[in-house]
């Protein structure tokens, strides 16, 4: 079953502290229940490690990592 998950993409979770705030974009993501479970497991793991995060930040991190893997360069420049 495909479930819709509306979320607010936060731009870059890896942005430098001195960089200006980036405009946020709202998106809808369609995922299976299994993929939603994986996302929830990552989210809970980070909370247990006392690493402040949200699901939008996890998506952004995943997008950046996939971009670096597929394109082969850092997306910051």
MIDOSE-1310 file (N, C-alpha, C; in nm, 2 decimals, decimal comma, always signed):
residues 77
xxxx	+0,08/-0,12/+0,00/+0,00/+0,00/+0,00/+0,09/+0,12/+0,00; +0,06/+0,22/-0,09/+0,14/+0,34/-0,09/+0,07/+0,44/-0,01; +0,15/+0,51/+0,08/+0,10/+0,61/+0,17/+0,17/+0,74/+0,13; +0,09/+0,85/+0,14/+0,14/+0,98/+0,11/+0,19/+1,04/+0,24
xxxx	+0,31/+1,11/+0,24/+0,36/+1,17/+0,35/+0,40/+1,31/+0,31; +0,32/+1,41/+0,36/+0,35/+1,55/+0,33/+0,46/+1,59/+0,43; +0,55/+1,67/+0,38/+0,66/+1,71/+0,47/+0,72/+1,84/+0,41; +0,79/+1,91/+0,50/+0,85/+2,03/+0,46/+1,00/+2,00/+0,45
xxxx	+1,05/+2,02/+0,32/+1,19/+1,99/+0,30/+1,27/+2,11/+0,35; +1,37/+2,08/+0,43/+1,44/+2,19/+0,50/+1,57/+2,24/+0,42; +1,58/+2,21/+0,30/+1,70/+2,26/+0,22/+1,81/+2,17/+0,26; +1,91/+2,22/+0,33/+2,03/+2,15/+0,36/+2,05/+2,13/+0,51
xxxx	+2,05/+2,00/+0,55/+2,08/+1,98/+0,70/+2,23/+1,99/+0,72; +2,31/+1,98/+0,61/+2,45/+1,99/+0,62/+2,51/+2,13/+0,60; +2,42/+2,23/+0,60/+2,47/+2,36/+0,56/+2,55/+2,42/+0,68; +2,64/+2,50/+0,64/+2,73/+2,56/+0,74/+2,65/+2,66/+0,82
xxxx	+2,70/+2,68/+0,95/+2,63/+2,77/+1,04/+2,63/+2,92/+0,99; +2,73/+2,95/+0,91/+2,74/+3,09/+0,86/+2,67/+3,11/+0,73; +2,61/+3,01/+0,68/+2,54/+3,03/+0,55/+2,40/+3,08/+0,58; +2,34/+3,16/+0,49/+2,21/+3,22/+0,51/+2,10/+3,11/+0,50
xxxx	+1,99/+3,13/+0,57/+1,88/+3,04/+0,57/+1,83/+3,02/+0,43; +1,80/+2,90/+0,40/+1,75/+2,87/+0,26/+1,60/+2,86/+0,26; +1,54/+2,90/+0,15/+1,39/+2,89/+0,14/+1,35/+2,75/+0,15; +1,24/+2,72/+0,22/+1,19/+2,59/+0,24/+1,08/+2,56/+0,13
xxxx	+1,08/+2,44/+0,09/+0,98/+2,40/-0,01/+0,90/+2,28/+0,04; +0,77/+2,29/+0,02/+0,68/+2,18/+0,07/+0,67/+2,08/-0,04; +0,67/+1,95/-0,01/+0,66/+1,85/-0,10/+0,57/+1,73/-0,05; +0,52/+1,65/-0,13/+0,45/+1,53/-0,09/+0,53/+1,41/-0,14
xxxx	+0,55/+1,31/-0,05/+0,64/+1,20/-0,09/+0,55/+1,07/-0,08; +0,55/+0,99/-0,18/+0,48/+0,86/-0,18/+0,57/+0,75/-0,15; +0,54/+0,67/-0,05/+0,62/+0,56/-0,01/+0,54/+0,44/+0,03; +0,60/+0,32/+0,03/+0,53/+0,20/+0,08/+0,54/+0,20/+0,23
xxxx	+0,46/+0,11/+0,29/+0,46/+0,10/+0,43/+0,60/+0,06/+0,48; +0,67/-0,03/+0,40/+0,80/-0,07/+0,44/+0,90/+0,05/+0,44; +0,89/+0,13/+0,34/+0,98/+0,25/+0,34/+0,95/+0,35/+0,45; +0,82/+0,36/+0,49/+0,78/+0,44/+0,60/+0,84/+0,39/+0,73
xxxx	+0,84/+0,25/+0,74/+0,89/+0,19/+0,86/+1,04/+0,22/+0,87; +1,11/+0,21/+0,76/+1,26/+0,24/+0,76/+1,29/+0,38/+0,80; +1,21/+0,47/+0,75/+1,22/+0,61/+0,79/+1,20/+0,63/+0,94; +1,09/+0,57/+0,99/+1,06/+0,58/+1,13/+1,18/+0,52/+1,22
xxxx	+1,24/+0,41/+1,17/+1,35/+0,35/+1,24/+1,47/+0,44/+1,25; +1,50/+0,50/+1,14/+1,61/+0,60/+1,14/+1,58/+0,72/+1,23; +1,46/+0,77/+1,23/+1,42/+0,88/+1,31/+1,43/+0,84/+1,46; +1,38/+0,73/+1,50/+1,39/+0,68/+1,64/+1,54/+0,66/+1,68
xxxx	+1,62/+0,60/+1,59/+1,76/+0,58/+1,62/+1,83/+0,72/+1,65; +1,80/+0,82/+1,57/+1,86/+0,95/+1,60/+1,81/+1,01/+1,73; +1,68/+0,99/+1,76/+1,63/+1,05/+1,88/+1,70/+0,98/+2,00; +1,72/+0,85/+1,99/+1,78/+0,77/+2,10/+1,93/+0,82/+2,12
xxxx	+1,99/+0,86/+2,01/+2,13/+0,91/+2,02/+2,14/+1,05/+2,06; +2,02/+1,11/+2,09/+2,01/+1,25/+2,13/+2,06/+1,35/+2,02; +2,04/+1,30/+1,89/+2,07/+1,39/+1,78/+1,94/+1,45/+1,73; +1,93/+1,58/+1,75/+1,81/+1,65/+1,71/+1,78/+1,64/+1,56
xxxx	+1,67/+1,59/+1,52/+1,64/+1,57/+1,38/+1,49/+1,57/+1,36; +1,45/+1,57/+1,24/+1,31/+1,55/+1,20/+1,31/+1,47/+1,07; +1,19/+1,42/+1,03/+1,19/+1,34/+0,91/+1,22/+1,42/+0,78; +1,19/+1,54/+0,78/+1,23/+1,62/+0,67/+1,39/+1,63/+0,65
xxxx	+1,45/+1,64/+0,77/+1,60/+1,65/+0,77/+1,66/+1,51/+0,72; +1,59/+1,40/+0,75/+1,64/+1,27/+0,70/+1,62/+1,26/+0,55; +1,51/+1,31/+0,50/+1,50/+1,31/+0,35/+1,60/+1,39/+0,29; +1,63/+1,51/+0,34/+1,73/+1,60/+0,28/+1,87/+1,54/+0,28
xxxx	+1,90/+1,47/+0,39/+2,03/+1,41/+0,40/+2,04/+1,29/+0,30; +1,93/+1,22/+0,29/+1,93/+1,11/+0,19/+1,94/+1,16/+0,05; +1,88/+1,27/+0,02/+1,88/+1,33/-0,12/+2,03/+1,37/-0,15; +2,09/+1,44/-0,05/+2,23/+1,48/-0,07/+2,32/+1,37/-0,09
xxxx	+2,31/+1,26/+0,00/+2,40/+1,14/-0,01/+2,38/+1,07/-0,15; +2,25/+1,06/-0,20/+2,23/+1,00/-0,33/+2,29/+1,08/-0,44; +2,27/+1,22/-0,43/+2,33/+1,31/-0,53/+2,48/+1,29/-0,54; +2,55/+1,29/-0,42/+2,69/+1,27/-0,42/+2,73/+1,14/-0,48
xxxx	+2,65/+1,03/-0,45/+2,68/+0,90/-0,50/+2,66/+0,89/-0,65; +2,55/+0,95/-0,70/+2,52/+0,94/-0,84/+2,59/+1,04/-0,93; +2,61/+1,16/-0,88/+2,68/+1,27/-0,96/+2,82/+1,27/-0,93; +2,86/+1,23/-0,81/+3,00/+1,23/-0,77/+3,07/+1,36/-0,73
xxxx	+2,99/+1,45/-0,68/+3,04/+1,57/-0,63/+2,95/+1,63/-0,52; +3,01/+1,71/-0,44/+2,94/+1,77/-0,33/+2,84/+1,87/-0,38; +2,71/+1,87/-0,33/+2,61/+1,95/-0,39/+2,61/+2,09/-0,34; +2,70/+2,12/-0,24/+2,72/+2,26/-0,19/+2,80/+2,35/-0,28
x	+2,86/+2,30/-0,39/+2,93/+2,39/-0,47/+2,99/+2,33/-0,59
